[in-house]
Amino acid sequence: MSRAGLILDVDRTSTLQSGGGIGLRPVSPPGTGSIAVDWVLGQGRRMESPDQLRELFRMQRALNLRIGVDTGTMDEAEKTKWILNYCRAMGQEMAELTDSVPWKWWAKYQKFDEQNARVEVVDLLHFLISMAQVLGMSADDVFAAYVKKNEVNLRRQDSGYVAKDPNDSAHI
């Protein structure tokens, strides 16, 4: 399997917090189906990086199996049940995230709890990954769909997004 299926190219117009001031953007070579990642450093130097999204998906599958949820063997009724369960759980996590920020404009006592907000975001990610797994999506599937949907969103912004096109996401 080729390790150059996806190259992150230097983009000095944006900055990743962990990128030391150099922004990186994905560039997919034509005709490749691989999602392997290399980091493009200054002057074209490359460094292989760990596949963090795949690792998160692996860890979530192990956690789900440990608590008795096998997303890989669900029939349609079970998928429906678990999608709804995860939606409800995410709704609760969103409420907990909301409570981490001072949203009550009338209350002066509130403080922003950034540490708890970060925990709630990670809780949301746990349930979102589980939901993707219920739908049969791998980390690669989510990445590919995200890239395609991001392209749709960029086109929408470029066009002013004055009207919704119900077919613009049909290819995802």
C-alpha positions as a Markdown table, in Angstrom:
| # | Residue | x | y | z |
|---|---|---|---|---|
| 1 | Met | 0.0 | 0.0 | 0.0 |
| 2 | Ser | 1.4 | 3.4 | -0.9 |
| 3 | Arg | 2.1 | 5.8 | 1.9 |
| 4 | Ala | 1.6 | 8.8 | -0.3 |
| 5 | Gly | -2.1 | 8.6 | -0.9 |
| 6 | Leu | -2.7 | 11.9 | 0.7 |
| 7 | Ile | -0.1 | 14.6 | 1.1 |
| 8 | Leu | -0.4 | 17.5 | 3.5 |
| 9 | Asp | 1.1 | 20.5 | 1.7 |
| 10 | Val | 2.5 | 23.6 | 3.2 |
| 11 | Asp | 0.0 | 26.4 | 3.1 |
| 12 | Arg | 1.4 | 29.6 | 4.7 |
| 13 | Thr | -2.0 | 31.3 | 4.7 |
| 14 | Ser | -3.3 | 29.2 | 7.6 |
| 15 | Thr | -1.8 | 27.9 | 10.8 |
| 16 | Leu | -2.3 | 24.7 | 12.7 |
| 17 | Gln | -1.8 | 25.3 | 16.5 |
| 18 | Ser | 0.6 | 22.3 | 16.6 |
| 19 | Gly | 2.2 | 23.1 | 13.3 |
| 20 | Gly | 4.8 | 25.6 | 14.7 |
| 21 | Gly | 3.5 | 28.4 | 12.5 |
| 22 | Ile | 3.3 | 26.5 | 9.3 |
| 23 | Gly | -0.2 | 25.6 | 8.1 |
| 24 | Leu | -0.8 | 22.3 | 6.3 |
| 25 | Arg | -3.5 | 21.5 | 3.8 |
| 26 | Pro | -4.5 | 18.2 | 2.3 |
| 27 | Val | -3.6 | 17.6 | -1.4 |
| 28 | Ser | -4.8 | 14.3 | -2.9 |
| 29 | Pro | -2.9 | 13.0 | -5.9 |
| 30 | Pro | -5.2 | 12.1 | -8.8 |
| 31 | Gly | -6.2 | 8.4 | -9.1 |
| 32 | Thr | -5.1 | 7.4 | -5.6 |
| 33 | Gly | -7.5 | 5.5 | -3.3 |
| 34 | Ser | -5.2 | 5.5 | -0.3 |
| 35 | Ile | -5.7 | 7.9 | 2.6 |
| 36 | Ala | -2.2 | 7.4 | 4.0 |
| 37 | Val | -0.8 | 10.7 | 5.3 |
| 38 | Asp | 2.7 | 12.2 | 5.0 |
| 39 | Trp | 3.6 | 15.6 | 6.5 |
| 40 | Val | 5.3 | 17.9 | 4.0 |
| 41 | Leu | 7.8 | 19.9 | 5.8 |
| 42 | Gly | 9.9 | 22.9 | 4.5 |
| 43 | Gln | 11.6 | 22.3 | 1.1 |
| 44 | Gly | 9.6 | 19.2 | 0.3 |
| 45 | Arg | 10.9 | 17.1 | 3.2 |
| 46 | Arg | 8.3 | 14.5 | 4.3 |
| 47 | Met | 7.7 | 12.8 | 7.6 |
| 48 | Glu | 5.2 | 10.0 | 8.1 |
| 49 | Ser | 2.6 | 10.7 | 10.8 |
| 50 | Pro | 0.5 | 8.4 | 12.9 |
| 51 | Asp | -3.0 | 7.9 | 11.7 |
| 52 | Gln | -4.8 | 9.4 | 14.6 |
| 53 | Leu | -8.4 | 9.2 | 13.2 |
| 54 | Arg | -8.0 | 5.4 | 12.5 |
| 55 | Glu | -6.7 | 5.0 | 16.1 |
| 56 | Leu | -9.7 | 6.8 | 17.5 |
| 57 | Phe | -12.0 | 4.5 | 15.6 |
| 58 | Arg | -10.1 | 1.5 | 16.8 |
| 59 | Met | -10.3 | 2.7 | 20.4 |
| 60 | Gln | -14.0 | 3.4 | 20.2 |
| 61 | Arg | -14.8 | 0.0 | 18.7 |
| 62 | Ala | -12.9 | -1.6 | 21.6 |
| 63 | Leu | -14.8 | 0.5 | 24.1 |
| 64 | Asn | -18.1 | -0.3 | 22.5 |
| 65 | Leu | -17.4 | -4.0 | 22.5 |
| 66 | Arg | -16.3 | -3.8 | 26.1 |
| 67 | Ile | -19.7 | -2.3 | 27.1 |
| 68 | Gly | -21.6 | -4.8 | 24.9 |
| 69 | Val | -22.3 | -2.8 | 21.8 |
| 70 | Asp | -21.1 | -4.5 | 18.5 |
| 71 | Thr | -21.8 | -2.0 | 15.8 |
| 72 | Gly | -20.6 | -4.4 | 13.1 |
| 73 | Thr | -23.4 | -6.9 | 13.6 |
| 74 | Met | -26.5 | -4.7 | 13.8 |
| 75 | Asp | -29.6 | -5.2 | 11.8 |
| 76 | Glu | -31.7 | -2.2 | 10.7 |
| 77 | Ala | -33.8 | -2.1 | 13.9 |
| 78 | Glu | -30.6 | -2.2 | 16.1 |
| 79 | Lys | -29.0 | 0.5 | 13.9 |
| 80 | Thr | -32.1 | 2.7 | 14.3 |
| 81 | Lys | -32.1 | 2.1 | 18.1 |
| 82 | Trp | -28.4 | 3.0 | 18.5 |
| 83 | Ile | -28.5 | 6.0 | 16.2 |
| 84 | Leu | -31.3 | 7.4 | 18.4 |
| 85 | Asn | -29.3 | 6.4 | 21.5 |
| 86 | Tyr | -26.2 | 8.2 | 20.3 |
| 87 | Cys | -28.3 | 11.3 | 19.2 |
| 88 | Arg | -29.8 | 11.5 | 22.7 |
| 89 | Ala | -26.4 | 11.1 | 24.3 |
| 90 | Met | -24.9 | 13.8 | 22.1 |
| 91 | Gly | -27.8 | 16.1 | 22.9 |
| 92 | Gln | -27.0 | 15.6 | 26.6 |
| 93 | Glu | -23.3 | 16.2 | 26.0 |
| 94 | Met | -24.2 | 19.4 | 24.0 |
| 95 | Ala | -26.2 | 20.6 | 27.1 |
| 96 | Glu | -23.2 | 19.9 | 29.3 |
| 97 | Leu | -21.0 | 21.8 | 26.9 |
| 98 | Thr | -23.4 | 24.7 | 26.9 |
| 99 | Asp | -23.3 | 24.7 | 30.7 |
| 100 | Ser | -19.5 | 25.1 | 30.5 |
| 101 | Val | -19.8 | 28.5 | 29.0 |
| 102 | Pro | -21.6 | 31.6 | 30.5 |
| 103 | Trp | -24.7 | 31.5 | 28.3 |
| 104 | Lys | -27.1 | 33.1 | 30.8 |
| 105 | Trp | -26.7 | 36.8 | 29.8 |
| 106 | Trp | -28.7 | 37.8 | 32.9 |
| 107 | Ala | -26.4 | 35.9 | 35.4 |
| 108 | Lys | -23.2 | 37.7 | 36.3 |
| 109 | Tyr | -21.8 | 34.8 | 38.4 |
| 110 | Gln | -21.0 | 32.4 | 35.5 |
| 111 | Lys | -17.5 | 31.6 | 34.4 |
| 112 | Phe | -16.1 | 29.9 | 31.3 |
| 113 | Asp | -15.0 | 26.4 | 32.2 |
| 114 | Glu | -12.7 | 25.7 | 29.3 |
| 115 | Gln | -11.3 | 22.4 | 30.8 |
| 116 | Asn | -14.8 | 21.0 | 31.1 |
| 117 | Ala | -15.8 | 22.3 | 27.6 |
| 118 | Arg | -12.9 | 20.3 | 26.2 |
| 119 | Val | -14.0 | 17.1 | 28.0 |
| 120 | Glu | -17.5 | 17.6 | 26.6 |
| 121 | Val | -16.2 | 18.0 | 23.1 |
| 122 | Val | -14.3 | 14.7 | 23.5 |
| 123 | Asp | -17.5 | 13.0 | 24.9 |
| 124 | Leu | -19.3 | 14.2 | 21.7 |
| 125 | Leu | -16.6 | 12.7 | 19.6 |
| 126 | His | -16.9 | 9.3 | 21.3 |
| 127 | Phe | -20.6 | 9.2 | 20.4 |
| 128 | Leu | -20.1 | 10.6 | 16.9 |
| 129 | Ile | -17.5 | 7.9 | 16.1 |
| 130 | Ser | -19.9 | 5.3 | 17.5 |
| 131 | Met | -22.6 | 6.6 | 15.3 |
| 132 | Ala | -20.4 | 6.5 | 12.2 |
| 133 | Gln | -19.5 | 2.9 | 13.1 |
| 134 | Val | -23.2 | 2.0 | 13.4 |
| 135 | Leu | -23.6 | 3.4 | 9.8 |
| 136 | Gly | -20.7 | 1.1 | 8.7 |
| 137 | Met | -18.3 | 4.0 | 8.2 |
| 138 | Ser | -14.6 | 3.5 | 8.8 |
| 139 | Ala | -12.2 | 6.3 | 9.6 |
| 140 | Asp | -11.2 | 6.4 | 5.9 |
| 141 | Asp | -14.9 | 6.7 | 5.0 |
| 142 | Val | -15.4 | 9.6 | 7.4 |
| 143 | Phe | -12.3 | 11.3 | 6.2 |
| 144 | Ala | -13.3 | 11.0 | 2.5 |
| 145 | Ala | -16.8 | 12.2 | 3.2 |
| 146 | Tyr | -15.5 | 15.1 | 5.2 |
| 147 | Val | -13.2 | 16.2 | 2.3 |
| 148 | Lys | -16.1 | 16.0 | -0.2 |
| 149 | Lys | -18.5 | 17.9 | 2.1 |
| 150 | Asn | -15.8 | 20.5 | 2.8 |
| 151 | Glu | -15.6 | 21.1 | -0.9 |
| 152 | Val | -19.4 | 21.5 | -1.1 |
| 153 | Asn | -19.3 | 24.0 | 1.8 |
| 154 | Leu | -16.4 | 26.0 | 0.1 |
| 155 | Arg | -18.4 | 26.1 | -3.1 |
| 156 | Arg | -21.4 | 27.3 | -1.2 |
| 157 | Gln | -19.4 | 30.1 | 0.4 |
| 158 | Asp | -17.8 | 31.0 | -3.0 |
| 159 | Ser | -21.3 | 31.3 | -4.6 |
| 160 | Gly | -22.7 | 33.3 | -1.7 |
| 161 | Tyr | -25.0 | 30.4 | -0.7 |
| 162 | Val | -28.1 | 32.2 | -1.7 |
| 163 | Ala | -30.1 | 29.1 | -2.4 |
| 164 | Lys | -30.0 | 25.5 | -1.1 |
| 165 | Asp | -29.2 | 22.9 | -3.8 |
| 166 | Pro | -30.7 | 19.6 | -2.5 |
| 167 | Asn | -28.3 | 17.7 | -4.9 |
| 168 | Asp | -25.0 | 19.3 | -4.1 |
| 169 | Ser | -24.2 | 16.7 | -1.4 |
| 170 | Ala | -25.6 | 13.7 | -3.3 |
| 171 | His | -22.1 | 12.5 | -4.3 |
| 172 | Ile | -20.9 | 12.1 | -0.7 |
